[in-house]
Each structure stands twice: as C-alpha cells, then as structure tokens.
C-alpha cells in the first residue's frame, strides 16, 4: 500500500496545499482565472496537452494525455475547481484556505468537494506511469469552475467544444465511504430546479394593528407554500410526476441491497422521516421539494410589531431522469395561478436535468471488481444507480454517451460545504491505490 512518506505522495500533498490555497469560491468569482492557470501548469507538468477556454468569465480547463502505445480506450476525468463559500469563518478551527495536515486528516475548504479527488487521480496516474513507463489508455480531464452554481456556462462550453469529449468511461468528480464504511460507487445523480416565490401586499410595512383588515405578505406566501406539498412529501403540482422514469428491476435490487442509513441518529433529527417510500428508495429515485430559506418582516432580536409588505422563499425540486426543469417551472407557475395565487411572483433561478446509469458496462464491472479487491470484500462496497445530490451528469453523458461512475476520497463525516471540511488520510491513500490497480487491470 502507498505510504504517506512516499515522495510521490508528499509531492501530491504539496500540490493539494497549493490548490486549496486558491480560494476559488464560485459565488465570488475572484480566483477562478488564477485557479484555471494553476491547473494548466499542474497538468502540463504531468505531460498533458492543456487548453483553457475563456469564452465566459469563468474558464473551462480541458486536457488530454495519450500513451506512447496507442490505445482504443479513453477515460474522461470530470472535476470542478470551484468551492462553496468559507463562511461562517468563526466555526473553522483553522484557516479554510490553508491545508491543515493532522495525524489522520486533511482539512480545508474544497478538500472533500472536490480538490483532493482530482489530485488523487493524477497521483495514481503518476504512480502507474512510474511503475510501467507509460499510461494504459488515453486520459482526458474536463475541469469546470461553476459546478457549485449549477454549471451556468457549461452547456455553452460543451455545445462549442463537445467534439473533444469522446470517451468510454467518465470518472466523476467525487465520492465517499458511507456511514457503514462501505466504499460507495454511484452511477447517477438527481436534477434540480431552484426557484423563488415573492409575495407583496403593500407599498410599506404596516403597523400590525392593521392585520385586522389587511392580509400580510407573509401569510400569503405561507398559504402558497402549503399548497405545493402533502404531509408525506408528495408534490401537488399537476403533471409533476408524469415524466418520472421508474427504476428498473436491477436498479431497484441494488437499492434494496444497500444498508439503510440511520438518519435519525446521524443528524439527531427532531422530526420524523417522510414515510411514502423507504429511505433508500427516496434518496435514489424520488423527486423532492424543499424550502431552502424564508425571509419576511422583522428578523432581528426583540419585537417590532409590523405587518410585512414583502415575503420571499427560495425553494428547490430535486428531479429524476426525464423530468425537464423548464417544463416543471411552467407547470408550477400555472398551478399557483389556478390555486388563486396569481399575485405571487415566481422566479426561475437555475435548473439541471437528472441522469441515471444502470451500471451495466464492462469497464464499470472492472472498476467495481477492483474496488471489492482493494477495499476488502463485496460487503465493503456499496453499488447504487444514483446519488441524492445534483451535478451536470446528464450534460456530460449527452456529449460522451459514456457511463458515468462516481467514487472518491471522502467519508460520511467529511462535511462538504460546512466548516472544517475534511477527508481522512487513509481514504486518500486507499483511493490512490485503488485507482492505480484499476489502471493496471485495464
């Protein structure tokens, strides 16, 4: 097994430290150009031919390296270099943008999502080439800088440069061990539609005594929100489920075989779980509606007796394959009007389609078999057709027509998007060994 003291691993940790030090927060867009140039040098030094496309404010990095002996197999490694904001900074135990190395962990913003994943893959490729003198197949890298904001310009980039993406297998940006310490391999993700509802009731906030005759924007918004969902989570918008692709028998079997996570204990939940389906079924196959945030009236300490003039809510639908974000937005807007809420303003924020692969492919079989050998046994590997999260898998598959597999260096308590984001050193090293052995078996 690869050791932390190995020179190539120490070099990779320096690369990771330099990468973390670039605060490439997608919401701020201040260091995206510098980060793209860092990746260009990193991949060029590895021997890849690198192109940085800057058609839009946030650059897209594409790189390719071919073996000396021609190969008919191509693996595309997709990743993103943007990260979530570091706030609240006061909850970090160290500088978010300075990689902290402890006896067992690597800590820093983006280390789990997903800068260490990229460095681990490059490191495995370096180890393989050091051992064999060459690479086993063609390797491509596609690294974007807007994944955390729904890959805003990726569709435009790929429409223009899609001819570069031909591949036989896509290794997705990240992945983790679950709470049962199983190495998780997933073949899809959900789509998303984010939108905003705004209610206005007056030109100014009114004295709350007028609540006797004037309905506040807050009550109006709450009524609109309550019309969208039943208590079991079923979405009431007509036609919302019309295009849902039901799971195949194999997909259902994979989910049934997975260990059910104890979410009540994991997060100390104060509310019961939704009961319309099993936990694993809901996480993998069910569309959802979620209120991300509510804002109205006086929200500071103390009391201010007003009837608010404005109320806003940000919401999201998580979508499954074949559900179209724009189509559902139109259905949502029509439904609210039919329910008497024509005065509620509905704003489209962002949308991505969902993607799911049945994990039936020779290269996927080889990857899974390698994982079982590296991580101990069949019981130590979890195989799922989709994750509950979202990313541009549908878009990448559209242009590559290749299966997409997500797996990586994180674990269940990595804290993606949270303060003190971290991975375990043992998982970082284990993934490098796993990917090296997968390359060897190609």
N, C-alpha and C positions, 0 to 999 in steps of 0.2 A: 504493500500500500504506500501511496505517496505520503511523504512526511513533511511537516511544516518547515523543517530545517533545510529541505532540498533547495538548492539555489534557484531552480526554476519557479518554485512556489514563493520564495521570498521576493523574486522579481515580480511575480504576479500580484503580490500584496502591495508592492510599491506602485504598480500600475493602478490598482484599485484605489489606493490612497489618493493618487493624483486625480483620478476620475471623480471620487467623492468630493474632492476639494473644489470642483466646479459646481457652483450652486445653480444647476440648470432647472430651476423651478418653472414649470410650464406657464403658470399663471402670471409670472413676472417677465419672462422672455428677455432676461438680461444677459445670460451667459450661453445662449443657445449656439451662437456662431462660434464662440471660443471652444465649446464642447465638441462641436462637429469637427473643428480643426484638430482637436486633441485626438479624436477617433481616427481621423485621416492619417495622422502620424503613427498612431498605435498599429493600425492595420497595414500601413505601408512598410513599417519596420518588420512586420511579420512576413512581408513578401507579396501582399495582395495589391492588385490594381484597384485604386480607390477613386471614386467620383463623388464629389459633394455638390448636390443640386441645390441651388439657392433661388429658385423661381419665386418663392414666397419668403416671408420674414424668417421663418424657422427652417433651417436647412435639413435635407434628407441625405443620409450617407449610404452609398452603395459600394460594395467591394467584392472582388472575386479573386480567388486563387486556384490555379489548376495544377494538378500533379505533373511531374515530368513524364510519367507514363500515362497516356490518355485514358480517361475513364468515361463510361457511359452513365455513371450515377452522379447526381448533383444533390447536395444538401443545402438548403437555404436556412440560415440562422436569422430569425427576426428578433429585434430587440428595440427598446426605446431608451433614449438618454435623458428624457425629461423626468422630473420628480415632482412630488407634491410639496407644497409649502412646509417650512420647518416649524411654523407656529403651532401651538404655544411654546416658545423657546424656553420659558421658565420651567417646563416639565422635563426638559432634557437634562441628563446627568453629565453631559459632555458637549463639546461643540458639534452641532449637527453635521458640519461640513469638514470635519477633521476625523478621519478614520481612527477609531479607538480599537486597539487590539488588546483584549484581556486574555486570561489563561484559556478561555473556552469560546469566546465570542468575538465577532467583528461588528462594530456599532457605527452607524452613521446614516444620514438621510440618503435613501436610494440603494443601500447595500443589499436589501432584500428585493426591492422593486425598482429596478432590476439590474443594477450595475454589476453586482458580483456574478450574476448569471452569465453576462457577456464575457467577463474576464475569465471565468471558469472554463467556458467553451474554448476560448482562444488558448488558454493554458493547456488543455487536453490536446488540442491540435499541435501545439509546440512539442509536448512530450512525445506524441506519436511520431512526429517528424524526426525528433532527436533519436528515437529508437530505431526507426525504419529508413531514414534518409529521404523520405518522400511522404506525401499525403495519399490516402486510399481512394479519394474521389474528388470531384470538383466541390469547392466550398464557396458559397455566396453569403454575404451579410447585407441585410437591409435594416438600417437603424434610423428610426424617426425621432422627432423631438416634440411631438404633440399628442402622444398616446393618452396622457392624463387629462386632456381636454378633447376627448373623442376623436383624435386623429384628424383635426379640422381640415388640413390640406392634403392628407394622404391620398384621398380619391383622385384629386387633380394631378398629383405627382405620378401616381400609378397609371392613370389614363395616358399620360405622356410617355412614361418610361417602362411600361409593362413588359416590353419585349426582353428586358433584362432578367425577368423573374423566373424563367423556366426552371423547374426543379422536380425532383422525385419525392422529396420529403422536406417538410418545414419543421424545424425545431423552434418552438415558441419561446417567448421572452423569459418566462419564469415558471416556477412550480415549487412544490414543497412536500415535506412529510406531513401527514395528518396528525391529529392528536393521539392516535394509537401508534405513532412512529412508523407508519407504513409509508413507503416511497410512492407518491401519487403520480400516476400518468393519466392525463386527461386529453380528450380528443375534440374539444369544442368549447364554446362559451356562449353566454346569452347576449342578445342585443339589448339596446336601451333606447328609450325615448324620454328625454328630460324636457319639462315644460313648466310654465309659471302661470298661476291664476292670480288676477288682481281684481279686487273689489273696491269701488269708490262710491261713497254715499253723500258727500257734501264737499263744499269748497274749503272748509276748515274743520278742525276738530271742534266738536260742540261740547258745551257743558253737559255733564252726564244726566242732569235733570231732564234733558230733552229726550232721554231714552224712553220716556212715557209715550212719545209720539213719533220719534224718528228711529228707524232701524239702523244700527251701526254697520259699517263695512265689515267688521269682524264677524258679526252674526251671519251676515250674508255669505261671507266666504265659508264659514263653518258649515252652513247648510249645503253649499255647493260641494264641498269636500265629502260630506256624509252621503251624498247621492252617488258617489263613484264606486263604493265598495260595500259588500255584505260583511257581516261579522266574522265569517270564516275565511275572508280574504278574496272571495270571488268578485271579479270586476264586473260592474253592472252596465258598462258601455255596450250597447247592442252591436253585435258583429265582432266584438273584440277577439273572440276565440275561433272565429270562422276559419282562419288560415293556419291554425296551430298544427304542426306536424307531430303526430303521435309517435312515441318511441317504438322502435322495432322490438321483436322478442329478444334479440341479443342485447340491445341497449337496456331493456328492462331487466334482463337477467344480470347484467353487470352491476346495475344499481342495487338489485336485491341482494347480491353477494357482498356488497360493501357493508362495513360495520357502521351502525347508526351512531353519529356523534351525540354526546350528551351535552346539548347546547345550554340546557338549564343550569347545569353545574359549571360549564366552561365560562359563562358570562354572568353567572348569578342573576339570571333573568327574573324579573319581578312580575311578568305577565305570562300566561300560558301560551304554548306554541299553537300555531294555526293547525287545525285538525282535518282539513279537507283531503289531504293525502299524507303519505309517510314523509318523514323529514328528508330522506334521501331523494324521494321522488320529487318533492317540491324544489329542493335545491338544484336538481338536474333538469327537470322537464317543465316546471310550472312557470308561466308568466306571473309577474307580481306588480303591485302598485305600492309605492312608498312615498310618504311625505318627508322630504329632506329638511324642510325648515318652514317656520311660520313667523310672520312679523306684522305687528299692528299695535298702535297706541303707545301707552306708557310702559316701558320695559325696564326702567331703572329702579333703584331701591325706593321704598316709600310708596306713597299714594298720590295719584293725580287723577281726579275724577273727570274723565273726558269720555265722550262717545266718539271713537276713532273715525276719521274720514276715509282712511285707506287701510286695506289689509292685503297682504301678499303671502302666497305659499309657493314653494318650489317642490315639484313632485317628479317622480320617475316611474315609468313602466320598464321592468326587465322583460325582454322578449325572447321567444324561442324561434327556431328556424321557420322561415316563410312568413313571419309577421313583418309587415312593412311599416317603419316608423311614421312616414308621412301619411299613409292611409289611416293609421290608428289616430293620428293627431286630428285628421279631418272628422273621423267618427266621434272622437271625444268632443270636439267643438260643436258638432251637430247635436249630440246628446244633451249637452249643457243648455243649448238653446231650447230644445224640446222640453226640458225639465223646468223651463221658466227662468233660466239664468243667462239670458242673452246679454245682460248688463255686465257679466263677469268677463273680463278681458283674458284671453288665452294666448300665451306667447310660446312659440316653439323655440327651444334653446339648443338642443342637439339630438342627434339620433344615429344609431348604428344597428345594422341587421345582425341577427344571431347566426351561428354556424354550429353544426354538429357532424362529426365523422364517426362511422361505426367501428373504427379501429381495426378494420379487416384489410390488411395490406402486408405483403412480405417484409418490407422494411420496418413497419410497426411491430410485426411479430418478432423480428430480430431484436429490436430495441427493448421490447418487453421481456424477452427471454434473457437478454443481457442483464437487465435490472434484477430479475429474480436470482441470477447467479451472484451478482455483486452485493445485493442487499440481504441475502440470506436464504430466501425461500419464496414460494408462491404466496405464503401468508404475509410476507413483509412488503408486498407490492399491491397497491390499490389501482385498479384499472376502471376508469369512468369515461363515459361518452361525452361528458361536458362538465364544465365548472359553473358555479353560480355567478361568476364575475363576467365582465364585459371587455372586449377588445376588438380590433379590426380583423378578426379571423376570416369572416365572410369575405371581406375585400381581398385579402391575400390569397385565399383559396380561389376566388373568382379568376385571378390572373395566373395562378400557378397550376390550378387543377390538381394539386398535390395534397395528400393527407397532412394534417397539422397535429403535432403532438406537443403537449405542454408538460414539462418536468424541470426541476431545478434544485437550487441550493438551500431553499428556505425551510422553515419548520412552522408548526402551528402557532408558536408564540413569537414570530418574527416581528409582528407589529407594523405591517405595511401601513403607510400613511400616518402613523402615530409617532409620538416622541419615543426616542431610544430604539428606533428601528434597528433590528439586528439579525444576524444569522450565526449559527454555530460553526466553529472552525472544522469540526469533524464532518459536518454535512458538506461544507465547501470542498474538503479534500476527497470525500467519498464520491461526490458528483464528478470531480475531475477524473478519478479512477474509472468510474462507470462509463463516462463518455469516451475515454481513451480505449476501453475494452470494446465498446460498440464500434468505434472506428476500426479497431483491429479485426473484428469479425466481418466487416464489410468485404 
